[in-house]
């Protein structure tokens, strides 16, 4: 499972994205260098967020698989004991 450091990293990426959006609102259209740097920073942050999303998706799939396995184990153990209380 993701630890606190991974959670903090994801939150840091979201804060960075908010700062970049605020910076984008103040950049002049004629400032090509600053626009290129901003685009690069946004793309880097975007890729980081996509990695975080993929990691979370993997954890969700793993949790679903575990829940299914636990349910199957529970059903099997109850069937073996003859389930007296229906």
SEFIZA-3560 file (N, C-alpha, C; in Angstrom, 3 decimals):
REM SEFIZA-3560
<numar><xx>0.832</xx><yy>-1.187</yy><zz>0.000</zz><atom>N</atom></numar>
<numar><xx>0.000</xx><yy>0.000</yy><zz>0.000</zz><atom>CA</atom></numar>
<numar><xx>0.874</xx><yy>1.248</yy><zz>0.000</zz><atom>C</atom></numar>
<numar><xx>0.302</xx><yy>2.293</yy><zz>-0.506</zz><atom>N</atom></numar>
<numar><xx>1.019</xx><yy>3.559</yy><zz>-0.549</zz><atom>CA</atom></numar>
<numar><xx>1.211</xx><yy>4.098</yy><zz>0.854</zz><atom>C</atom></numar>
<numar><xx>2.397</xx><yy>4.563</yy><zz>1.109</zz><atom>N</atom></numar>
<numar><xx>2.693</xx><yy>5.131</yy><zz>2.412</zz><atom>CA</atom></numar>
<numar><xx>2.378</xx><yy>6.612</yy><zz>2.458</zz><atom>C</atom></numar>
<numar><xx>2.675</xx><yy>7.185</yy><zz>3.592</zz><atom>N</atom></numar>
<numar><xx>2.453</xx><yy>8.616</yy><zz>3.774</zz><atom>CA</atom></numar>
<numar><xx>3.331</xx><yy>9.442</yy><zz>2.837</zz><atom>C</atom></numar>
<numar><xx>4.534</xx><yy>8.927</yy><zz>2.532</zz><atom>N</atom></numar>
<numar><xx>5.417</xx><yy>9.684</yy><zz>1.644</zz><atom>CA</atom></numar>
<numar><xx>4.856</xx><yy>9.736</yy><zz>0.230</zz><atom>C</atom></numar>
<numar><xx>4.256</xx><yy>8.642</yy><zz>-0.231</zz><atom>N</atom></numar>
<numar><xx>3.652</xx><yy>8.634</yy><zz>-1.564</zz><atom>CA</atom></numar>
<numar><xx>2.450</xx><yy>9.565</yy><zz>-1.612</zz><atom>C</atom></numar>
<numar><xx>1.663</xx><yy>9.568</yy><zz>-0.532</zz><atom>N</atom></numar>
<numar><xx>0.514</xx><yy>10.464</yy><zz>-0.461</zz><atom>CA</atom></numar>
<numar><xx>0.980</xx><yy>11.917</yy><zz>-0.489</zz><atom>C</atom></numar>
<numar><xx>2.029</xx><yy>12.203</yy><zz>0.267</zz><atom>N</atom></numar>
<numar><xx>2.568</xx><yy>13.565</yy><zz>0.301</zz><atom>CA</atom></numar>
<numar><xx>3.110</xx><yy>13.973</yy><zz>-1.069</zz><atom>C</atom></numar>
<numar><xx>3.706</xx><yy>13.022</yy><zz>-1.777</zz><atom>N</atom></numar>
<numar><xx>4.230</xx><yy>13.323</yy><zz>-3.115</zz><atom>CA</atom></numar>
<numar><xx>3.096</xx><yy>13.681</yy><zz>-4.069</zz><atom>C</atom></numar>
<numar><xx>1.991</xx><yy>12.954</yy><zz>-3.990</zz><atom>N</atom></numar>
<numar><xx>0.838</xx><yy>13.260</yy><zz>-4.843</zz><atom>CA</atom></numar>
<numar><xx>0.250</xx><yy>14.619</yy><zz>-4.521</zz><atom>C</atom></numar>
<numar><xx>0.159</xx><yy>14.928</yy><zz>-3.233</zz><atom>N</atom></numar>
<numar><xx>-0.364</xx><yy>16.236</yy><zz>-2.840</zz><atom>CA</atom></numar>
<numar><xx>0.571</xx><yy>17.355</yy><zz>-3.277</zz><atom>C</atom></numar>
<numar><xx>1.875</xx><yy>17.097</yy><zz>-3.215</zz><atom>N</atom></numar>
<numar><xx>2.848</xx><yy>18.095</yy><zz>-3.663</zz><atom>CA</atom></numar>
<numar><xx>2.701</xx><yy>18.361</yy><zz>-5.159</zz><atom>C</atom></numar>
<numar><xx>2.441</xx><yy>17.303</yy><zz>-5.927</zz><atom>N</atom></numar>
<numar><xx>2.238</xx><yy>17.485</yy><zz>-7.363</zz><atom>CA</atom></numar>
<numar><xx>0.990</xx><yy>18.327</yy><zz>-7.645</zz><atom>C</atom></numar>
<numar><xx>-0.072</xx><yy>18.094</yy><zz>-6.880</zz><atom>N</atom></numar>
<numar><xx>-1.294</xx><yy>18.891</yy><zz>-7.070</zz><atom>CA</atom></numar>
<numar><xx>-1.059</xx><yy>20.352</yy><zz>-6.694</zz><atom>C</atom></numar>
<numar><xx>-0.313</xx><yy>20.590</yy><zz>-5.616</zz><atom>N</atom></numar>
<numar><xx>0.015</xx><yy>21.978</yy><zz>-5.239</zz><atom>CA</atom></numar>
<numar><xx>0.846</xx><yy>22.641</yy><zz>-6.329</zz><atom>C</atom></numar>
<numar><xx>1.799</xx><yy>21.881</yy><zz>-6.862</zz><atom>N</atom></numar>
<numar><xx>2.647</xx><yy>22.427</yy><zz>-7.931</zz><atom>CA</atom></numar>
<numar><xx>1.802</xx><yy>22.781</yy><zz>-9.150</zz><atom>C</atom></numar>
<numar><xx>0.847</xx><yy>21.918</yy><zz>-9.491</zz><atom>N</atom></numar>
<numar><xx>-0.025</xx><yy>22.187</yy><zz>-10.633</zz><atom>CA</atom></numar>
<numar><xx>-0.829</xx><yy>23.469</yy><zz>-10.407</zz><atom>C</atom></numar>
<numar><xx>-1.343</xx><yy>23.640</yy><zz>-9.190</zz><atom>N</atom></numar>
<numar><xx>-2.087</xx><yy>24.872</yy><zz>-8.888</zz><atom>CA</atom></numar>
<numar><xx>-1.208</xx><yy>26.108</yy><zz>-9.045</zz><atom>C</atom></numar>
<numar><xx>0.044</xx><yy>26.016</yy><zz>-8.573</zz><atom>N</atom></numar>
<numar><xx>0.968</xx><yy>27.146</yy><zz>-8.719</zz><atom>CA</atom></numar>
<numar><xx>1.257</xx><yy>27.431</yy><zz>-10.191</zz><atom>C</atom></numar>
<numar><xx>1.418</xx><yy>26.366</yy><zz>-10.976</zz><atom>N</atom></numar>
<numar><xx>1.692</xx><yy>26.550</yy><zz>-12.407</zz><atom>CA</atom></numar>
<numar><xx>0.504</xx><yy>27.187</yy><zz>-13.117</zz><atom>C</atom></numar>
<numar><xx>-0.695</xx><yy>26.800</yy><zz>-12.746</zz><atom>N</atom></numar>
<numar><xx>-1.888</xx><yy>27.397</yy><zz>-13.353</zz><atom>CA</atom></numar>
<numar><xx>-1.961</xx><yy>28.882</yy><zz>-12.994</zz><atom>C</atom></numar>
<numar><xx>-1.654</xx><yy>29.205</yy><zz>-11.747</zz><atom>N</atom></numar>
<numar><xx>-1.652</xx><yy>30.610</yy><zz>-11.335</zz><atom>CA</atom></numar>
<numar><xx>-0.571</xx><yy>31.376</yy><zz>-12.094</zz><atom>C</atom></numar>
<numar><xx>0.593</xx><yy>30.765</yy><zz>-12.264</zz><atom>N</atom></numar>
<numar><xx>1.673</xx><yy>31.419</yy><zz>-13.012</zz><atom>CA</atom></numar>
<numar><xx>1.284</xx><yy>31.608</yy><zz>-14.473</zz><atom>C</atom></numar>
<numar><xx>0.577</xx><yy>30.641</yy><zz>-15.036</zz><atom>N</atom></numar>
<numar><xx>0.159</xx><yy>30.733</yy><zz>-16.434</zz><atom>CA</atom></numar>
<numar><xx>-0.771</xx><yy>31.921</yy><zz>-16.650</zz><atom>C</atom></numar>
<numar><xx>-1.550</xx><yy>32.258</yy><zz>-15.641</zz><atom>N</atom></numar>
<numar><xx>-2.474</xx><yy>33.384</yy><zz>-15.767</zz><atom>CA</atom></numar>
<numar><xx>-1.740</xx><yy>34.718</yy><zz>-15.822</zz><atom>C</atom></numar>
<numar><xx>-0.508</xx><yy>34.763</yy><zz>-15.314</zz><atom>N</atom></numar>
<numar><xx>0.220</xx><yy>36.035</yy><zz>-15.268</zz><atom>CA</atom></numar>
<numar><xx>1.248</xx><yy>36.194</yy><zz>-16.385</zz><atom>C</atom></numar>
<numar><xx>1.531</xx><yy>35.139</yy><zz>-17.128</zz><atom>N</atom></numar>
<numar><xx>2.546</xx><yy>35.200</yy><zz>-18.184</zz><atom>CA</atom></numar>
<numar><xx>1.998</xx><yy>35.975</yy><zz>-19.384</zz><atom>C</atom></numar>
<numar><xx>2.834</xx><yy>36.829</yy><zz>-19.911</zz><atom>N</atom></numar>
<numar><xx>2.439</xx><yy>37.570</yy><zz>-21.113</zz><atom>CA</atom></numar>
<numar><xx>2.610</xx><yy>36.675</yy><zz>-22.345</zz><atom>C</atom></numar>
<numar><xx>1.737</xx><yy>36.839</yy><zz>-23.279</zz><atom>N</atom></numar>
<numar><xx>1.775</xx><yy>36.004</yy><zz>-24.485</zz><atom>CA</atom></numar>
<numar><xx>3.045</xx><yy>36.197</yy><zz>-25.298</zz><atom>C</atom></numar>
<numar><xx>3.654</xx><yy>37.347</yy><zz>-25.205</zz><atom>N</atom></numar>
<numar><xx>4.852</xx><yy>37.623</yy><zz>-25.997</zz><atom>CA</atom></numar>
<numar><xx>6.128</xx><yy>37.068</yy><zz>-25.366</zz><atom>C</atom></numar>
<numar><xx>6.068</xx><yy>36.583</yy><zz>-24.136</zz><atom>N</atom></numar>
<numar><xx>7.246</xx><yy>36.063</yy><zz>-23.437</zz><atom>CA</atom></numar>
<numar><xx>7.427</xx><yy>34.582</yy><zz>-23.766</zz><atom>C</atom></numar>
<numar><xx>8.057</xx><yy>34.334</yy><zz>-24.908</zz><atom>N</atom></numar>
<numar><xx>8.194</xx><yy>32.974</yy><zz>-25.427</zz><atom>CA</atom></numar>
<numar><xx>8.993</xx><yy>32.066</yy><zz>-24.490</zz><atom>C</atom></numar>
<numar><xx>10.099</xx><yy>32.568</yy><zz>-23.934</zz><atom>N</atom></numar>
<numar><xx>10.930</xx><yy>31.742</yy><zz>-23.056</zz><atom>CA</atom></numar>
<numar><xx>10.155</xx><yy>31.285</yy><zz>-21.827</zz><atom>C</atom></numar>
<numar><xx>9.428</xx><yy>32.203</yy><zz>-21.230</zz><atom>N</atom></numar>
<numar><xx>8.676</xx><yy>31.853</yy><zz>-20.033</zz><atom>CA</atom></numar>
<numar><xx>7.536</xx><yy>30.882</yy><zz>-20.357</zz><atom>C</atom></numar>
<numar><xx>6.906</xx><yy>31.071</yy><zz>-21.516</zz><atom>N</atom></numar>
<numar><xx>5.844</xx><yy>30.149</yy><zz>-21.927</zz><atom>CA</atom></numar>
<numar><xx>6.381</xx><yy>28.740</yy><zz>-22.164</zz><atom>C</atom></numar>
<numar><xx>7.537</xx><yy>28.637</yy><zz>-22.813</zz><atom>N</atom></numar>
<numar><xx>8.140</xx><yy>27.318</yy><zz>-23.055</zz><atom>CA</atom></numar>
<numar><xx>8.524</xx><yy>26.642</yy><zz>-21.742</zz><atom>C</atom></numar>
<numar><xx>9.075</xx><yy>27.410</yy><zz>-20.815</zz><atom>N</atom></numar>
<numar><xx>9.433</xx><yy>26.850</yy><zz>-19.508</zz><atom>CA</atom></numar>
<numar><xx>8.178</xx><yy>26.403</yy><zz>-18.768</zz><atom>C</atom></numar>
<numar><xx>7.130</xx><yy>27.183</yy><zz>-18.876</zz><atom>N</atom></numar>
<numar><xx>5.870</xx><yy>26.844</yy><zz>-18.218</zz><atom>CA</atom></numar>
<numar><xx>5.264</xx><yy>25.569</yy><zz>-18.806</zz><atom>C</atom></numar>
<numar><xx>5.292</xx><yy>25.450</yy><zz>-20.121</zz><atom>N</atom></numar>
<numar><xx>4.779</xx><yy>24.242</yy><zz>-20.780</zz><atom>CA</atom></numar>
<numar><xx>5.566</xx><yy>23.023</yy><zz>-20.327</zz><atom>C</atom></numar>
<numar><xx>6.888</xx><yy>23.152</yy><zz>-20.251</zz><atom>N</atom></numar>
<numar><xx>7.723</xx><yy>22.041</yy><zz>-19.805</zz><atom>CA</atom></numar>
<numar><xx>7.393</xx><yy>21.655</yy><zz>-18.365</zz><atom>C</atom></numar>
<numar><xx>7.246</xx><yy>22.646</yy><zz>-17.485</zz><atom>N</atom></numar>
<numar><xx>6.903</xx><yy>22.361</yy><zz>-16.083</zz><atom>CA</atom></numar>
<numar><xx>5.539</xx><yy>21.690</yy><zz>-15.963</zz><atom>C</atom></numar>
<numar><xx>4.592</xx><yy>22.138</yy><zz>-16.751</zz><atom>N</atom></numar>
<numar><xx>3.247</xx><yy>21.548</yy><zz>-16.710</zz><atom>CA</atom></numar>
<numar><xx>3.287</xx><yy>20.102</yy><zz>-17.201</zz><atom>C</atom></numar>
<numar><xx>4.028</xx><yy>19.839</yy><zz>-18.259</zz><atom>N</atom></numar>
<numar><xx>4.133</xx><yy>18.472</yy><zz>-18.778</zz><atom>CA</atom></numar>
<numar><xx>4.820</xx><yy>17.546</yy><zz>-17.774</zz><atom>C</atom></numar>
<numar><xx>5.868</xx><yy>18.044</yy><zz>-17.119</zz><atom>N</atom></numar>
<numar><xx>6.551</xx><yy>17.241</yy><zz>-16.101</zz><atom>CA</atom></numar>
<numar><xx>5.598</xx><yy>16.911</yy><zz>-14.961</zz><atom>C</atom></numar>
<numar><xx>4.850</xx><yy>17.894</yy><zz>-14.512</zz><atom>N</atom></numar>
<numar><xx>3.891</xx><yy>17.684</yy><zz>-13.430</zz><atom>CA</atom></numar>
<numar><xx>2.783</xx><yy>16.737</yy><zz>-13.884</zz><atom>C</atom></numar>
<numar><xx>2.338</xx><yy>16.882</yy><zz>-15.103</zz><atom>N</atom></numar>
<numar><xx>1.287</xx><yy>16.026</yy><zz>-15.644</zz><atom>CA</atom></numar>
<numar><xx>1.736</xx><yy>14.564</yy><zz>-15.658</zz><atom>C</atom></numar>
<numar><xx>2.972</xx><yy>14.321</yy><zz>-16.096</zz><atom>N</atom></numar>
<numar><xx>3.488</xx><yy>12.948</yy><zz>-16.126</zz><atom>CA</atom></numar>
<numar><xx>3.595</xx><yy>12.375</yy><zz>-14.709</zz><atom>C</atom></numar>
<numar><xx>4.000</xx><yy>13.202</yy><zz>-13.763</zz><atom>N</atom></numar>
<numar><xx>4.055</xx><yy>12.745</yy><zz>-12.375</zz><atom>CA</atom></numar>
<numar><xx>2.687</xx><yy>12.372</yy><zz>-11.852</zz><atom>C</atom></numar>
<numar><xx>1.685</xx><yy>13.186</yy><zz>-12.173</zz><atom>N</atom></numar>
<numar><xx>0.312</xx><yy>12.884</yy><zz>-11.746</zz><atom>CA</atom></numar>
<numar><xx>-0.217</xx><yy>11.622</yy><zz>-12.411</zz><atom>C</atom></numar>
<numar><xx>0.133</xx><yy>11.411</yy><zz>-13.669</zz><atom>N</atom></numar>
<numar><xx>-0.289</xx><yy>10.186</yy><zz>-14.355</zz><atom>CA</atom></numar>
<numar><xx>0.329</xx><yy>8.950</yy><zz>-13.709</zz><atom>C</atom></numar>
<numar><xx>1.594</xx><yy>9.050</yy><zz>-13.277</zz><atom>N</atom></numar>
<numar><xx>2.232</xx><yy>7.935</yy><zz>-12.564</zz><atom>CA</atom></numar>
<numar><xx>1.513</xx><yy>7.658</yy><zz>-11.246</zz><atom>C</atom></numar>
<numar><xx>1.155</xx><yy>8.716</yy><zz>-10.529</zz><atom>N</atom></numar>
<numar><xx>0.425</xx><yy>8.552</yy><zz>-9.268</zz><atom>CA</atom></numar>
<numar><xx>-0.932</xx><yy>7.894</yy><zz>-9.510</zz><atom>C</atom></numar>
<numar><xx>-1.615</xx><yy>8.314</yy><zz>-10.554</zz><atom>N</atom></numar>
<numar><xx>-2.919</xx><yy>7.719</yy><zz>-10.890</zz><atom>CA</atom></numar>
<numar><xx>-2.774</xx><yy>6.237</yy><zz>-11.209</zz><atom>C</atom></numar>
<numar><xx>-1.743</xx><yy>5.882</yy><zz>-11.955</zz><atom>N</atom></numar>
<numar><xx>-1.519</xx><yy>4.477</yy><zz>-12.294</zz><atom>CA</atom></numar>
<numar><xx>-1.223</xx><yy>3.661</yy><zz>-11.040</zz><atom>C</atom></numar>
<numar><xx>-0.464</xx><yy>4.233</yy><zz>-10.118</zz><atom>N</atom></numar>
<numar><xx>-0.153</xx><yy>3.517</yy><zz>-8.876</zz><atom>CA</atom></numar>
<numar><xx>-1.420</xx><yy>3.308</yy><zz>-8.050</zz><atom>C</atom></numar>
<numar><xx>-2.259</xx><yy>4.319</yy><zz>-7.970</zz><atom>N</atom></numar>
<numar><xx>-3.510</xx><yy>4.207</yy><zz>-7.218</zz><atom>CA</atom></numar>
<numar><xx>-4.429</xx><yy>3.184</yy><zz>-7.881</zz><atom>C</atom></numar>
<numar><xx>-4.491</xx><yy>3.206</yy><zz>-9.204</zz><atom>N</atom></numar>
<numar><xx>-5.319</xx><yy>2.238</yy><zz>-9.922</zz><atom>CA</atom></numar>
<numar><xx>-4.857</xx><yy>0.810</yy><zz>-9.656</zz><atom>C</atom></numar>
<numar><xx>-3.545</xx><yy>0.609</yy><zz>-9.624</zz><atom>N</atom></numar>
<numar><xx>-3.010</xx><yy>-0.709</yy><zz>-9.325</zz><atom>CA</atom></numar>
<numar><xx>-3.378</xx><yy>-1.157</yy><zz>-7.916</zz><atom>C</atom></numar>
<numar><xx>-3.323</xx><yy>-0.236</yy><zz>-6.979</zz><atom>N</atom></numar>
<numar><xx>-3.705</xx><yy>-0.568</yy><zz>-5.608</zz><atom>CA</atom></numar>
<numar><xx>-5.191</xx><yy>-0.899</yy><zz>-5.507</zz><atom>C</atom></numar>
<numar><xx>-6.008</xx><yy>-0.187</yy><zz>-6.256</zz><atom>N</atom></numar>
<numar><xx>-7.446</xx><yy>-0.467</yy><zz>-6.235</zz><atom>CA</atom></numar>
<numar><xx>-7.732</xx><yy>-1.851</yy><zz>-6.809</zz><atom>C</atom></numar>
<numar><xx>-7.056</xx><yy>-2.219</yy><zz>-7.881</zz><atom>N</atom></numar>
<numar><xx>-7.235</xx><yy>-3.552</yy><zz>-8.457</zz><atom>CA</atom></numar>
<numar><xx>-6.791</xx><yy>-4.630</yy><zz>-7.476</zz><atom>C</atom></numar>
<numar><xx>-5.684</xx><yy>-4.376</yy><zz>-6.790</zz><atom>N</atom></numar>
<numar><xx>-5.188</xx><yy>-5.335</yy><zz>-5.813</zz><atom>CA</atom></numar>
<numar><xx>-6.168</xx><yy>-5.479</yy><zz>-4.652</zz><atom>C</atom></numar>
<numar><xx>-6.731</xx><yy>-4.365</yy><zz>-4.195</zz><atom>N</atom></numar>
<numar><xx>-7.699</xx><yy>-4.419</yy><zz>-3.094</zz><atom>CA</atom></numar>
<numar><xx>-8.959</xx><yy>-5.168</yy><zz>-3.516</zz><atom>C</atom></numar>
<numar><xx>-9.401</xx><yy>-4.962</yy><zz>-4.752</zz><atom>N</atom></numar>
<numar><xx>-10.576</xx><yy>-5.670</yy><zz>-5.259</zz><atom>CA</atom></numar>
<numar><xx>-10.308</xx><yy>-7.171</yy><zz>-5.323</zz><atom>C</atom></numar>
<numar><xx>-9.131</xx><yy>-7.540</yy><zz>-5.788</zz><atom>N</atom></numar>
<numar><xx>-8.759</xx><yy>-8.950</yy><zz>-5.859</zz><atom>CA</atom></numar>
<numar><xx>-8.722</xx><yy>-9.566</yy><zz>-4.471</zz><atom>C</atom></numar>
<numar><xx>-8.170</xx><yy>-8.841</yy><zz>-3.516</zz><atom>N</atom></numar>
<numar><xx>-8.109</xx><yy>-9.351</yy><zz>-2.139</zz><atom>CA</atom></numar>
<numar><xx>-9.513</xx><yy>-9.508</yy><zz>-1.554</zz><atom>C</atom></numar>
<numar><xx>-10.374</xx><yy>-8.522</yy><zz>-1.796</zz><atom>N</atom></numar>
<numar><xx>-11.746</xx><yy>-8.605</yy><zz>-1.274</zz><atom>CA</atom></numar>
<numar><xx>-12.481</xx><yy>-9.796</yy><zz>-1.879</zz><atom>C</atom></numar>
<numar><xx>-12.285</xx><yy>-10.047</yy><zz>-3.162</zz><atom>N</atom></numar>
<numar><xx>-12.904</xx><yy>-11.197</yy><zz>-3.816</zz><atom>CA</atom></numar>
<numar><xx>-12.389</xx><yy>-12.499</yy><zz>-3.216</zz><atom>C</atom></numar>
<numar><xx>-11.094</xx><yy>-12.562</yy><zz>-2.979</zz><atom>N</atom></numar>
<numar><xx>-10.503</xx><yy>-13.775</yy><zz>-2.395</zz><atom>CA</atom></numar>
<numar><xx>-11.013</xx><yy>-14.002</yy><zz>-0.973</zz><atom>C</atom></numar>
<numar><xx>-11.131</xx><yy>-12.940</yy><zz>-0.206</zz><atom>N</atom></numar>
<numar><xx>-11.638</xx><yy>-13.063</yy><zz>1.161</zz><atom>CA</atom></numar>
<numar><xx>-13.083</xx><yy>-13.544</yy><zz>1.147</zz><atom>C</atom></numar>
<numar><xx>-13.884</xx><yy>-12.996</yy><zz>0.235</zz><atom>N</atom></numar>
<numar><xx>-15.275</xx><yy>-13.425</yy><zz>0.105</zz><atom>CA</atom></numar>
<numar><xx>-15.381</xx><yy>-14.890</yy><zz>-0.267</zz><atom>C</atom></numar>
<numar><xx>-14.543</xx><yy>-15.338</yy><zz>-1.196</zz><atom>N</atom></numar>
<numar><xx>-14.559</xx><yy>-16.739</yy><zz>-1.606</zz><atom>CA</atom></numar>
<numar><xx>-14.128</xx><yy>-17.638</yy><zz>-0.446</zz><atom>C</atom></numar>
<numar><xx>-13.119</xx><yy>-17.201</yy><zz>0.286</zz><atom>N</atom></numar>
<numar><xx>-12.663</xx><yy>-17.979</yy><zz>1.443</zz><atom>CA</atom></numar>
<numar><xx>-13.777</xx><yy>-18.078</yy><zz>2.485</zz><atom>C</atom></numar>
<numar><xx>-14.468</xx><yy>-16.981</yy><zz>2.728</zz><atom>N</atom></numar>
<numar><xx>-15.564</xx><yy>-16.963</yy><zz>3.701</zz><atom>CA</atom></numar>
<numar><xx>-16.694</xx><yy>-17.899</yy><zz>3.273</zz><atom>C</atom></numar>
<numar><xx>-17.087</xx><yy>-17.818</yy><zz>2.000</zz><atom>N</atom></numar>
<numar><xx>-18.150</xx><yy>-18.697</yy><zz>1.507</zz><atom>CA</atom></numar>
<numar><xx>-17.748</xx><yy>-20.161</yy><zz>1.622</zz><atom>C</atom></numar>
<numar><xx>-16.508</xx><yy>-20.463</yy><zz>1.293</zz><atom>N</atom></numar>
<numar><xx>-16.018</xx><yy>-21.836</yy><zz>1.352</zz><atom>CA</atom></numar>
<numar><xx>-15.976</xx><yy>-22.336</yy><zz>2.799</zz><atom>C</atom></numar>
<numar><xx>-15.563</xx><yy>-21.502</yy><zz>3.712</zz><atom>N</atom></numar>
<numar><xx>-15.485</xx><yy>-21.941</yy><zz>5.108</zz><atom>CA</atom></numar>
<numar><xx>-16.872</xx><yy>-22.143</yy><zz>5.698</zz><atom>C</atom></numar>
<numar><xx>-17.843</xx><yy>-21.323</yy><zz>5.292</zz><atom>N</atom></numar>
<numar><xx>-19.208</xx><yy>-21.486</yy><zz>5.783</zz><atom>CA</atom></numar>
<numar><xx>-19.854</xx><yy>-22.734</yy><zz>5.182</zz><atom>C</atom></numar>
<numar><xx>-19.566</xx><yy>-23.024</yy><zz>3.947</zz><atom>N</atom></numar>
<numar><xx>-20.135</xx><yy>-24.208</yy><zz>3.302</zz><atom>CA</atom></numar>
<numar><xx>-19.592</xx><yy>-25.474</yy><zz>3.950</zz><atom>C</atom></numar>
<numar><xx>-18.338</xx><yy>-25.438</yy><zz>4.367</zz><atom>N</atom></numar>
<numar><xx>-17.742</xx><yy>-26.591</yy><zz>5.000</zz><atom>CA</atom></numar>
<numar><xx>-18.327</xx><yy>-26.884</yy><zz>6.372</zz><atom>C</atom></numar>
<numar><xx>-18.833</xx><yy>-25.875</yy><zz>7.044</zz><atom>N</atom></numar>
<numar><xx>-19.397</xx><yy>-26.075</yy><zz>8.381</zz><atom>CA</atom></numar>
<numar><xx>-20.889</xx><yy>-26.354</yy><zz>8.341</zz><atom>C</atom></numar>
<numar><xx>-21.495</xx><yy>-26.261</yy><zz>7.207</zz><atom>N</atom></numar>
<numar><xx>-22.905</xx><yy>-26.598</yy><zz>7.067</zz><atom>CA</atom></numar>
<numar><xx>-23.852</xx><yy>-25.445</yy><zz>7.362</zz><atom>C</atom></numar>
<numar><xx>-23.426</xx><yy>-24.265</yy><zz>7.533</zz><atom>N</atom></numar>
<numar><xx>-24.249</xx><yy>-23.053</yy><zz>7.746</zz><atom>CA</atom></numar>
<numar><xx>-25.582</xx><yy>-23.364</yy><zz>8.409</zz><atom>C</atom></numar>
<numar><xx>-25.635</xx><yy>-23.299</yy><zz>9.667</zz><atom>N</atom></numar>
<numar><xx>-26.857</xx><yy>-23.613</yy><zz>10.405</zz><atom>CA</atom></numar>
<numar><xx>-27.833</xx><yy>-22.453</yy><zz>10.459</zz><atom>C</atom></numar>
<numar><xx>-27.339</xx><yy>-21.221</yy><zz>10.354</zz><atom>N</atom></numar>
<numar><xx>-28.183</xx><yy>-20.033</yy><zz>10.489</zz><atom>CA</atom></numar>
<numar><xx>-28.389</xx><yy>-19.365</yy><zz>9.145</zz><atom>C</atom></numar>
<numar><xx>-29.486</xx><yy>-19.649</yy><zz>8.507</zz><atom>N</atom></numar>
<numar><xx>-29.801</xx><yy>-19.023</yy><zz>7.202</zz><atom>CA</atom></numar>
<numar><xx>-30.822</xx><yy>-17.943</yy><zz>7.377</zz><atom>C</atom></numar>
//
